[in-house]
Amino acid sequence: MIFYVMAERKIVDETHKISDKRGNGKLRREIWVDEATGRVCRYNLAYINHALHQGDNGRVIGYDNAHDGHHRHYFGAVEPVEFVTFEDVEERFERDWLALRSKK
C-alpha cells in the first residue's frame, strides 16, 4: 500500500488593519498550496471586527476549508459553500465584505 503525503507550503499570510473611518477591524488572508501541484489546498479569508461581532473570535465574514469542507462564516452562522475555484471564493468574500461595508 502506498500513502501519499501532501506537502503544503503557506504562500500568503497577511493581515490588513482597516481604519476606523473605513469601518474598523481587519482583513485576514492565509493561503497554502500543494507543493507538488501548486494548487491551493487550504485557505482562510476573514473580516474580523469585535465591535460588530464578539463570537467566532470576532470573525464577521469568513471563508475557509479548515474543517468539514468549504464553508462560509457570517456573524457566527456557518454554512457550506460550493467550491468552484479559489479565485471564485476570493471574489465571494470580497463581495460579502464590500456589501457589509456599504451598509454602514
Phi, psi and omega in degrees: 000135179250132176251135178258122177254117182281124176269122180255150175224128178282121183252343178223132175213089187235143171226126180241123177283133177261131182297155178302322181296328182263005175127349177070176179087198179209154174255132182240134182220119177230134181220132175242145176238153172285121184296332181285323185250340183079003180277149176294125180245341179209145180205158175212116177239128185211144167252120185244126179207101183294339178287333180268326184208120182272335180284174175053038181056031178083003181287114180275311178227139177198152173230134176199172176228035185288330181208143176057036174084190183283132182205166182240135173256135177213106181049045176092339177277142179238130180223144178292150175233149176284128179267122175254298174215163177295323179300322177297318179297316178300320179295318178297317179299314180298317178299316179299314182293316179295322178296318179295317181297322182288341178287341184284000000 
